[in-house]
Every structure is written in C-alpha cells, then in structure tokens.
Amino acid sequence: MKFLFILFILLFTSLYGEVQLIKKENSDYNTTLLVIGGIHGDEPGGYFAASILATHYEVTSKNLWIIPNLNKDSIRENKRGVNGDMNRKFSILREGDKDAQTIKEIKKIILSAKVSLVLNLHDGHGFYRKENKGSIFNPNAWGQTCVIDQCDLSKDQPFGNLNNIANTVRDSINKKLLKAHHSFGVKNTNTKYEDEAMQLSLTYFAVTNNKPAFAIETSKNLSSLTQKVFYQLLAIEEYMKIMGITFIRKFNLTEKEIAKIIKKYGTLGINSNIFINLSKIKKKLSFIPIESKSNKFIFSHPLGAIKKIKGNYLVYIGNKKVTTLKPQYFNISQNCDVKFDLKVDKQLVSLPKASEFYVTTNFKIIKSKDYRVNVIGFKSKGTVNESGITIALNNLNPYYSVDKSHKVYRIEFYKNDEFCSMSMVHFK
C-alpha cells in the first residue's frame, strides 16, 4: 500500500523575518555561495532557477545558501516592484518604505562572515553586444550577461578578481548554448564612476563591503521560461565550480527536464490537517473547511504563496496562479485521531490524517461511532455519514474532483460537527 504524507514544515528552510533562507551546508563552512532570486517580481527565470536549485540539488562540499523569493509580493503580482524597485534601495531608503525590513534582513545575510560570493539573478532586456546591431542586440541590452560593478576587489579577497571570474563563466556558458545567438557577454557597469542607478543596487552594496558579487542576466527575449532557467542554472553551476562547491544535480540539465520540474507545484498543507497536491489541480475548489482566521498555509514549493481576495484564497507558485480555494468555516476539533481505518481494494489499512492514498477498484472507510465521513462527490441520497460504504470511481461525480483528470477526490472527517482532517484518494 502506497501512502504519501505531507510534512508541515519546510525542513530545508529558515525564516529570517521576511526573508526565506535555504541553507545547504557541509563541514567546510568557510566557503559559501549566496544565490538570490526574485528581487524583481517580473523576472521569473531567476526565481524559478533559484527554487530548482533549492529542491533539486544536493551540495556535497562547502556551502550553498539560497533566497528564492526575496520580493515575495512582487513575484506574486508579476511586477518589477509593488513598492518601487527593490534593487534601488541599498544605499538610500526612505522612511516608512514597505521594503525596509526585507532590505535590512538581506543586508545582514550578505554581510555574514560565512558568505564568500553573491549572485543576484535577473532577466534583462535584449541580448548584450559590444557593438550596436539593432534594438535587441546592442550595448545597452542587459540580457545574457554576467554583470560586474568593477574589475577587482581587495587582494585579500579570494574571489575578488570579478572580471576574470565573469569571463571564465561566460566562456564556459558559450560552449553549451541552445542557440548561437544566445551567447553571453560580460557587462562591467563601472558603477562607482559611471552608473548612479547601480550605486543603489544590491551587488554594489556587496562589493563596497568587500563581498564579491555578480548579477546573472538571462534575456527576457528568450522564447521560454525553460530557456531562462536553463541559462541561470548553467551559470550558477559554473560559479559553484570556480568556488570548489561540489554538487549532485537530480535531473539532466535540458529544456525538457526543466519544463517538467517547473510544472510540479508540490503540496499545500493547511492547519496541519488538510493536504492538497497542487499538480494538475483544478482552477477552483469550493467549501474548503478551515477556520475563519489565523490559518497556517505551508508549501513544499519554495515559491508557494497565498493571497486572500474577497474571502477566497488564491494559491500561487511564483507568478503562476495555481488555484483558488473558496472556504467553508468550521471549528477545528482538538481531539481527533491521527489515523483512520479503511479498506483499500479489500485490504485493511490504517490511514494517517492529512495524507493521500491510491486505489485500483474501491475503498471503504471503516465506520466509527465517533466520526462522520464526507466523501466529496459521492452520489447518494439522504446519506449523512459516508463511512461503511464501498465507493468506486463511478460512484463519484467528476464535478467535485480535485484534479483536471477527475481521478482525485477529497475525504473529510468530522467529530461532533467539528472538522478533523482531509485526505485525498487517487484512483489509478
């Protein structure tokens, strides 16, 4: 019997106030790469790459820190910055700025003694070229570049030769291009003397504090999100190699494999008693039993987020709205069992609360005097408690399925008219 359970904490995540910091560490903690995604909410190549780095890479030596979603609200809204450009707030910050706490926290992380090198992930306009070759290919473009603020830091900084490192990364990427016109360049903004706007940026804050920092800019003019993520990950891997950070990537670095990963939205846990698999989920689910306030939403995906609008809960993965949950408010019972007995294809099993299970033919929740069971979509007349009833797929109304394929349905457990938990049944 196959069960899948949700963990109601992200085991790899530490929360520093507003900032989600994911640490992959080894005993050699003196060398750490800090990767930051999502400072601009309309640049998904960066933050989806950072989320894949968090979930699909194992670091086997030295350390990798990842902030996949620095500007959470802007990512959800798919806007550069809902409170203004966050990447222009690292020198001067107006009193009362809504990004102030995030800026304070990310500065503290950057200045950590452990951090050896910083990568800030972006998607930029066009394709950078030293010579003007049109509106897309020109020196003013930012796309497909390794960006540095200056050539060098102090001699005692082990990764202080920014220009040499950026050129090495560029040359390595250009050997692995998907198409010839995707070639990378090195863009030196010479920030101190030539770029007042960049003097307000995250990378310039880092280098002025003797922290090596680079921006990776993939092109907004690439044909797909998968291509942007491909080049972001390719570049990040090159920086890791330069730093001596060894890793295991749990997939082949191809467009096809990246596309599969991006479509996997993971799971959502609500209040430790509801489990929802977000992959292939319908655009809207109604009558989700939750409390009227103070609900806890926990995602397995680093880019998961909730927005409440007009009483409904909109579920996002990055800038993608995955589904909308329409609530039905209940008191939550504090005295529920953690397991429930049932028969799955005539085999007696014990089902942990807030889990999902798989059925070939039918299932039956074993009747208990303490619990009422509601199988959402079961077609019956006058049945209040649906425990003790053998249920097959053809007994369920497809309208009430959770997934687009009409194979997944909700099972809700109640005690004394208070909600206990929700599990999911999958028909094979």
Wavefront OBJ file of the C-alpha trace (Angstrom):
o trace
v 0.000 0.000 0.000
v 1.370 3.371 -1.021
v 0.789 6.453 1.120
v 2.193 9.922 0.654
v 2.299 12.235 3.638
v 2.801 15.955 3.925
v 5.395 17.425 6.262
v 4.002 20.624 7.684
v 7.372 22.315 7.857
v 9.905 23.048 5.171
v 12.828 21.130 6.597
v 15.370 22.979 4.468
v 14.101 26.470 5.173
v 14.988 29.046 7.782
v 12.909 32.179 8.074
v 14.745 35.377 8.902
v 11.727 37.610 9.405
v 10.623 38.461 5.891
v 13.379 36.513 4.117
v 13.294 32.788 3.354
v 16.873 31.493 3.517
v 17.559 27.916 2.452
v 20.885 26.514 3.595
v 22.707 23.523 2.125
v 25.796 23.167 4.275
v 28.718 20.832 4.892
v 31.501 20.705 7.462
v 33.595 23.078 5.341
v 31.548 26.147 6.212
v 34.169 28.748 5.301
v 33.164 28.941 1.633
v 29.535 29.860 0.933
v 27.765 30.920 -2.251
v 24.669 33.058 -1.682
v 22.149 32.936 -4.556
v 19.310 35.478 -4.549
v 16.242 35.175 -6.786
v 13.205 37.378 -7.171
v 14.413 40.875 -6.313
v 12.335 41.843 -9.372
v 8.959 40.114 -9.454
v 8.594 40.136 -13.251
v 11.828 38.188 -13.866
v 10.774 34.540 -13.376
v 13.890 32.976 -14.886
v 15.789 33.999 -11.780
v 13.380 32.887 -9.095
v 12.320 29.621 -10.731
v 16.009 28.757 -11.189
v 16.632 29.511 -7.504
v 13.700 27.310 -6.457
v 15.023 24.387 -8.533
v 18.454 24.942 -7.015
v 16.812 24.603 -3.596
v 14.821 21.461 -4.318
v 16.805 19.507 -6.922
v 20.464 19.984 -5.983
v 22.467 18.247 -3.289
v 25.635 20.054 -2.187
v 28.415 17.595 -1.290
v 31.142 20.020 -0.223
v 31.242 23.608 1.022
v 28.011 25.598 1.276
v 25.155 26.978 -0.768
v 22.628 29.481 0.590
v 19.540 30.280 -1.478
v 16.935 33.021 -1.196
v 14.449 32.045 -3.925
v 11.825 34.782 -3.460
v 13.293 37.957 -1.992
v 10.479 40.203 -3.241
v 7.510 37.925 -2.486
v 4.625 40.330 -3.127
v 6.082 41.498 -6.438
v 6.632 37.906 -7.599
v 3.002 37.049 -6.871
v 1.821 40.155 -8.744
v 4.325 39.596 -11.585
v 5.531 43.198 -11.239
v 9.036 44.634 -11.034
v 8.311 46.074 -7.597
v 4.932 46.719 -5.989
v 6.649 49.106 -3.553
v 9.097 50.514 -6.084
v 12.324 48.999 -7.413
v 13.796 46.959 -4.541
v 17.161 46.874 -6.326
v 17.458 50.649 -5.909
v 17.114 50.694 -2.121
v 20.515 49.513 -0.877
v 22.059 52.946 -0.386
v 19.190 55.296 0.412
v 15.901 54.073 1.885
v 13.029 56.470 2.533
v 11.425 56.441 5.963
v 8.374 54.219 6.024
v 9.373 52.247 2.925
v 7.414 48.974 2.910
v 10.522 47.052 1.791
v 12.608 48.317 4.730
v 12.531 45.114 6.785
v 13.409 42.931 3.810
v 16.310 45.227 2.873
v 17.593 45.183 6.454
v 17.484 41.383 6.590
v 19.106 40.733 3.209
v 21.903 43.175 4.011
v 22.605 41.274 7.226
v 22.728 37.975 5.332
v 25.065 39.374 2.643
v 27.433 40.686 5.329
v 27.520 37.343 7.155
v 31.094 36.182 7.712
v 30.208 32.891 6.033
v 29.173 34.435 2.696
v 32.021 34.284 0.178
v 30.283 35.300 -3.057
v 26.854 36.675 -4.004
v 24.819 36.001 -7.157
v 21.757 38.146 -7.880
v 19.516 36.551 -10.529
v 17.707 38.663 -13.148
v 16.031 38.551 -16.557
v 17.084 41.539 -18.676
v 16.007 43.120 -21.947
v 17.554 42.039 -25.242
v 20.924 40.430 -25.939
v 24.043 42.279 -24.871
v 26.535 43.029 -27.645
v 29.539 45.329 -27.555
v 28.553 46.702 -30.969
v 25.128 48.046 -31.911
v 23.322 45.510 -34.075
v 19.749 46.731 -33.653
v 17.113 47.312 -30.979
v 17.561 43.873 -29.423
v 21.290 43.259 -29.899
v 23.210 46.267 -28.569
v 25.490 47.585 -25.773
v 22.511 48.890 -23.784
v 20.903 45.450 -23.511
v 21.240 43.509 -20.261
v 20.149 40.030 -21.313
v 22.645 37.149 -21.484
v 25.304 38.816 -19.362
v 27.438 38.296 -16.315
v 27.291 41.773 -14.754
v 30.057 43.212 -12.565
v 30.285 46.610 -10.881
v 34.075 46.798 -11.160
v 37.023 44.588 -12.131
v 38.592 43.814 -8.761
v 38.188 43.869 -5.008
v 40.965 43.868 -2.397
v 43.849 41.430 -2.875
v 42.985 39.517 0.307
v 39.571 38.581 -1.103
v 39.868 35.027 -2.587
v 37.166 35.647 -5.222
v 37.988 39.313 -5.673
v 39.016 39.213 -9.337
v 35.488 39.834 -10.594
v 36.448 40.403 -14.218
v 38.432 37.176 -14.542
v 35.727 35.134 -12.865
v 32.962 36.631 -15.038
v 34.971 35.971 -18.200
v 35.573 32.359 -17.151
v 31.843 31.842 -16.540
v 30.987 33.498 -19.868
v 33.393 31.278 -21.816
v 32.038 28.116 -20.182
v 28.401 29.042 -20.864
v 29.140 29.875 -24.504
v 30.295 26.295 -25.091
v 26.844 24.992 -24.131
v 24.404 27.335 -25.882
v 20.982 26.177 -27.034
v 21.228 28.572 -29.988
v 24.159 30.607 -31.289
v 22.506 33.998 -30.730
v 22.056 33.184 -27.010
v 25.743 33.918 -26.378
v 26.742 35.523 -23.073
v 28.914 38.574 -22.512
v 30.476 40.346 -19.541
v 28.953 43.739 -18.764
v 31.012 45.976 -16.474
v 28.844 48.862 -15.313
v 31.881 50.593 -13.724
v 29.326 51.598 -11.128
v 31.366 53.925 -8.935
v 32.159 56.298 -11.793
v 29.561 55.751 -14.497
v 26.239 54.422 -13.182
v 24.419 56.325 -10.448
v 21.409 53.977 -10.557
v 23.573 50.916 -9.964
v 25.147 52.653 -6.959
v 21.833 51.906 -5.229
v 21.851 48.203 -6.105
v 22.341 45.003 -4.135
v 25.545 43.957 -5.889
v 27.157 47.364 -5.394
v 26.254 47.256 -1.695
v 28.037 43.901 -1.538
v 31.222 44.949 -3.369
v 31.536 48.165 -1.361
v 31.627 45.870 1.679
v 34.355 43.753 0.036
v 31.946 40.919 -0.855
v 32.371 39.557 -4.412
v 29.035 39.951 -6.197
v 27.710 39.328 -9.690
v 24.376 39.581 -11.452
v 23.313 36.879 -13.870
v 21.001 38.329 -16.517
v 19.211 35.965 -18.862
v 17.276 37.556 -21.706
v 13.602 38.405 -21.475
v 13.629 37.850 -25.240
v 14.347 34.148 -24.930
v 11.462 32.076 -26.243
v 10.506 30.331 -22.992
v 10.848 30.290 -19.225
v 12.649 26.962 -19.504
v 15.414 28.573 -21.574
v 15.877 31.326 -18.994
v 16.066 28.793 -16.172
v 18.480 26.658 -18.206
v 20.970 29.510 -18.565
v 20.564 30.645 -14.958
v 21.362 27.149 -13.678
v 24.206 26.775 -16.164
v 25.764 29.998 -14.890
v 25.232 29.141 -11.217
v 26.914 25.779 -11.716
v 29.938 27.499 -13.256
v 30.263 29.790 -10.240
v 29.985 26.780 -7.925
v 32.780 25.036 -9.819
v 35.013 28.103 -9.526
v 34.371 28.160 -5.771
v 35.067 24.446 -5.390
v 31.472 23.691 -4.384
v 30.649 20.148 -5.454
v 27.065 19.079 -6.052
v 24.746 16.414 -7.359
v 22.031 17.586 -9.752
v 18.994 15.302 -9.585
v 17.976 15.754 -13.229
v 19.500 16.248 -16.669
v 20.079 19.919 -17.445
v 17.880 20.102 -20.555
v 14.895 22.210 -21.566
v 12.647 19.157 -21.449
v 13.611 18.200 -17.906
v 13.377 21.780 -16.655
v 9.884 22.106 -18.152
v 8.764 19.021 -16.204
v 10.120 20.373 -12.945
v 8.523 23.803 -13.376
v 5.104 22.149 -13.760
v 5.474 20.310 -10.449
v 3.863 22.639 -7.928
v 4.288 20.411 -4.891
v 1.862 20.287 -1.985
v -0.026 22.648 0.296
v -0.777 21.922 3.922
v -3.377 23.938 5.803
v -3.512 23.971 9.616
v -1.750 20.579 9.836
v -4.983 18.798 8.935
v -5.501 19.401 5.208
v -3.348 18.024 2.421
v -3.630 19.249 -1.184
v -1.434 18.166 -4.079
v -1.157 21.212 -6.340
v -0.011 19.457 -9.512
v -2.814 19.146 -12.103
v -5.224 20.780 -9.667
v -8.465 22.392 -10.871
v -8.646 26.164 -11.172
v -11.076 26.403 -8.263
v -12.011 24.271 -5.244
v -15.014 25.135 -3.106
v -16.040 24.512 0.520
v -12.532 24.012 1.935
v -13.050 23.517 5.709
v -10.837 25.997 7.553
v -11.037 28.461 10.419
v -12.342 31.982 9.956
v -8.915 33.453 10.797
v -5.328 32.569 11.715
v -4.989 29.752 9.186
v -1.488 28.419 8.506
v -0.564 27.655 4.887
v 2.624 25.626 4.393
v 4.008 24.865 0.911
v 6.550 22.250 -0.111
v 7.491 24.516 -3.052
v 9.803 27.439 -2.144
v 7.758 29.829 -4.310
v 4.365 29.000 -2.782
v 2.242 31.952 -1.650
v -1.335 32.839 -0.669
v -3.337 35.974 -1.387
v -6.772 36.500 0.151
v -9.253 38.386 -2.036
v -12.970 38.799 -1.297
v -12.953 35.887 1.116
v -11.235 33.472 -1.265
v -7.649 32.235 -1.045
v -5.623 32.481 -4.263
v -2.782 29.963 -4.406
v 0.396 30.921 -6.260
v 3.611 29.209 -7.247
v 5.864 32.098 -8.198
v 3.891 34.314 -10.587
v 1.562 31.467 -11.582
v -1.903 31.345 -10.006
v -2.456 27.634 -9.494
v -5.915 27.520 -7.971
v -8.479 29.418 -5.892
v -9.783 27.994 -2.628
v -13.271 29.017 -1.522
v -13.511 28.397 2.243
v -16.239 26.998 4.432
v -15.622 27.980 8.024
v -15.645 25.352 10.792
v -14.442 24.956 14.320
v -11.405 22.686 14.323
v -11.543 19.732 16.694
v -8.559 19.347 19.015
v -9.350 15.720 19.887
v -9.085 13.858 16.599
v -7.316 10.581 15.973
v -4.115 10.717 13.943
v -5.082 7.600 11.958
v -8.292 6.170 10.482
v -9.004 2.582 9.428
v -10.214 1.746 5.921
v -10.242 -0.961 3.306
v -8.431 -0.248 0.044
v -9.097 -2.832 -2.678
v -10.314 -5.180 0.130
v -7.086 -4.748 2.109
v -7.381 -3.348 5.639
v -5.030 -0.409 6.207
v -4.550 2.490 8.593
v -4.649 5.959 7.025
v -2.708 8.781 8.705
v -4.607 12.054 8.817
v -3.938 14.626 6.074
v -2.462 12.103 3.645
v -3.247 10.671 0.232
v -3.681 7.077 -0.908
v -4.125 5.182 -4.167
v -6.966 2.858 -5.173
v -7.369 0.473 -8.095
v -11.001 -0.652 -7.620
v -12.683 0.767 -4.498
v -12.269 1.809 -0.876
v -14.342 1.891 2.314
v -13.802 3.965 5.458
v -14.416 1.723 8.486
v -17.373 3.070 10.457
v -16.679 4.615 13.840
v -19.273 5.949 16.291
v -17.022 8.963 16.967
v -16.632 10.237 13.396
v -18.696 11.364 10.457
v -17.124 10.951 6.998
v -17.899 13.091 3.986
v -16.562 11.854 0.638
v -16.874 14.927 -1.564
v -18.629 13.992 -4.795
v -20.181 10.717 -3.603
v -23.575 10.372 -5.262
v -26.044 9.347 -2.598
v -29.451 10.420 -1.343
v -30.033 11.178 2.308
v -26.692 9.777 3.463
v -25.204 11.876 6.267
v -22.258 9.658 7.145
v -20.416 8.010 4.242
v -18.265 5.664 6.330
v -19.038 1.956 5.977
v -19.870 2.402 2.266
v -17.811 0.826 -0.514
v -17.018 3.557 -3.053
v -15.672 3.156 -6.592
v -14.746 5.822 -9.116
v -18.098 5.554 -10.909
v -19.853 6.427 -7.632
v -18.270 9.886 -7.666
v -19.397 12.994 -9.524
v -16.474 14.290 -11.666
v -17.574 17.872 -10.998
v -16.273 17.525 -7.430
v -12.876 16.058 -8.308
v -9.759 17.895 -7.170
v -7.763 17.315 -10.353
v -8.388 18.020 -14.025
v -8.347 14.290 -14.852
v -11.230 13.549 -12.421
v -9.255 10.876 -10.557
v -8.630 12.581 -7.197
v -11.307 13.224 -4.536
v -11.487 14.657 -1.002
v -12.363 12.687 2.121
v -13.281 14.771 5.162
v -13.500 13.578 8.775
v -15.680 15.313 11.392
v -16.148 14.807 15.128
v -19.113 16.346 16.944
v -19.658 18.641 13.942
v -16.102 19.961 14.224
v -13.651 19.444 11.386
v -10.820 16.958 11.977
v -8.884 16.430 8.758
v -8.961 15.992 4.999
v -7.265 13.246 2.972
v -7.164 12.540 -0.758
v -7.988 9.360 -2.655
v -6.385 8.792 -6.071
v -7.957 6.319 -8.491
v -5.405 4.674 -10.754
l 1 2 3 4 5 6 7 8 9 10 11 12 13 14 15 16 17 18 19 20 21 22 23 24 25 26 27 28 29 30 31 32 33 34 35 36 37 38 39 40 41 42 43 44 45 46 47 48 49 50 51 52 53 54 55 56 57 58 59 60 61 62 63 64 65 66 67 68 69 70 71 72 73 74 75 76 77 78 79 80 81 82 83 84 85 86 87 88 89 90 91 92 93 94 95 96 97 98 99 100 101 102 103 104 105 106 107 108 109 110 111 112 113 114 115 116 117 118 119 120 121 122 123 124 125 126 127 128 129 130 131 132 133 134 135 136 137 138 139 140 141 142 143 144 145 146 147 148 149 150 151 152 153 154 155 156 157 158 159 160 161 162 163 164 165 166 167 168 169 170 171 172 173 174 175 176 177 178 179 180 181 182 183 184 185 186 187 188 189 190 191 192 193 194 195 196 197 198 199 200 201 202 203 204 205 206 207 208 209 210 211 212 213 214 215 216 217 218 219 220 221 222 223 224 225 226 227 228 229 230 231 232 233 234 235 236 237 238 239 240 241 242 243 244 245 246 247 248 249 250 251 252 253 254 255 256 257 258 259 260 261 262 263 264 265 266 267 268 269 270 271 272 273 274 275 276 277 278 279 280 281 282 283 284 285 286 287 288 289 290 291 292 293 294 295 296 297 298 299 300 301 302 303 304 305 306 307 308 309 310 311 312 313 314 315 316 317 318 319 320 321 322 323 324 325 326 327 328 329 330 331 332 333 334 335 336 337 338 339 340 341 342 343 344 345 346 347 348 349 350 351 352 353 354 355 356 357 358 359 360 361 362 363 364 365 366 367 368 369 370 371 372 373 374 375 376 377 378 379 380 381 382 383 384 385 386 387 388 389 390 391 392 393 394 395 396 397 398 399 400 401 402 403 404 405 406 407 408 409 410 411 412 413 414 415 416 417 418 419 420 421 422 423 424 425 426 427 428
